[in-house]
Amino acid sequence: MKHAILAASLLFLACGRGDSASSFACGIQAIAGPAMVLEQLPLAGRILTQIPDGIEGVVPARVVGYPSAHALAAPGPDGVVLGYEGEGFPSLPGFGLILVEDSLETFQGVLVYEIEAPRGMPMLGSISSPTMTLPVYGLRVTWSAVSDPRCPLLSPVDTAVN
């Protein structure tokens, strides 16, 4: 019952006011997309062992259940260091997933989960808020299966503004 109330609350928050970007369908996509990403974890060849190209400066990021935001990315001694700038950053347990579109090997952004991190994945870096730092892993995903152009899983970052 507790999980049903949480899911309904997240769906309500994700649905918004009725424009196309916050429609009921986008509310469903906001919950289903991150779940479909996790379903791709056990598939052969999906786990990243190296930081992909394109992770620098301002990058798309999102905490599951919250609006798309961004993170500032820079190289660090233990991999990529990401500073999250948005709502809902979790405390432990939690982790970030660098997402790479599998057919073109293009970096799409970082999705942050508030669940126990998967075991056995190579850590590629960290993502932090002012009060918490979480490990970051990487995954190749079939982008069309997890993100809809009308309701993107991660919104592009307007680098002219940031």
Residue pairs with C-beta under 8 A, 6 or more apart in sequence:
7 31
10 30
10 31
10 65
11 27
11 28
11 30
11 31
12 27
13 27
13 65
14 22
14 26
14 27
14 28
14 30
14 31
14 65
15 22
15 23
15 24
15 26
15 27
16 22
16 23
16 26
16 27
20 26
20 150
21 150
21 151
23 151
25 150
25 151
26 148
26 150
26 151
29 147
29 148
29 151
29 153
30 65
30 151
31 65
33 146
33 147
33 148
33 153
34 64
34 111
34 113
34 146
34 153
36 145
36 146
37 97
37 99
37 111
37 139
37 141
37 146
37 153
38 113
40 46
40 139
40 140
40 141
40 142
40 145
40 146
41 47
41 118
41 139
45 140
46 102
46 139
46 140
46 141
47 121
47 122
47 137
47 138
47 139
47 140
48 98
48 100
48 122
48 124
48 137
48 138
48 139
48 140
49 122
49 138
50 124
50 138
51 79
51 80
51 98
51 124
51 125
51 138
52 98
52 100
52 105
52 107
52 138
53 107
54 106
54 107
55 73
55 80
55 98
55 107
56 73
56 74
56 75
57 72
57 73
57 159
58 70
58 71
58 72
58 73
58 157
58 159
58 162
59 70
59 71
59 72
59 73
59 82
59 107
59 109
59 110
59 157
60 68
60 70
60 108
60 109
60 110
60 154
60 155
60 156
60 157
61 68
61 69
61 70
61 71
61 82
61 84
61 85
61 86
61 96
61 109
61 110
61 111
61 112
61 127
61 154
62 68
62 69
62 86
62 109
62 110
62 111
62 112
62 153
62 154
62 155
63 69
63 84
63 86
63 87
63 88
63 89
63 90
63 112
63 114
64 111
64 112
64 113
64 114
65 88
65 114
66 86
66 87
66 88
67 86
67 87
68 86
68 152
68 154
68 155
69 84
69 85
69 86
69 87
70 85
70 86
70 157
70 162
71 82
71 83
71 84
71 85
71 86
71 110
71 127
72 82
72 83
72 85
73 80
73 81
73 82
74 80
74 81
75 81
76 125
76 126
78 123
78 125
78 126
79 123
79 124
79 125
79 126
79 136
80 98
80 124
80 125
80 126
80 136
81 125
81 126
81 128
82 96
82 110
82 125
82 126
82 127
82 128
82 136
83 127
83 128
84 112
84 127
84 128
84 129
89 112
89 129
89 131
89 132
90 112
90 113
90 114
90 132
90 134
91 131
91 132
92 132
92 134
93 114
93 115
93 116
93 117
94 112
94 113
94 114
94 115
94 117
94 132
94 134
95 112
95 113
95 115
95 117
95 118
95 134
95 135
95 136
95 137
96 110
96 111
96 112
96 113
96 126
96 127
96 134
96 135
96 136
96 137
97 110
97 111
97 112
97 113
97 136
97 137
97 138
97 139
98 107
98 109
98 110
98 124
98 136
98 137
98 138
98 139
99 107
99 108
99 109
99 110
99 111
99 138
99 139
99 141
99 143
99 146
99 153
99 154
100 106
100 107
100 108
100 138
100 139
100 140
100 141
101 108
101 140
101 141
101 142
101 143
102 140
102 141
102 142
102 143
103 142
103 143
105 140
108 141
108 143
108 147
108 153
108 154
109 153
109 154
110 127
110 136
110 154
111 153
111 154
112 127
112 134
117 134
117 135
117 137
118 137
121 137
121 138
122 137
122 138
123 135
123 136
123 137
124 136
124 137
124 138
125 135
125 136
126 133
126 134
126 135
126 136
127 133
127 134
127 136
128 134
146 153
147 153
147 154
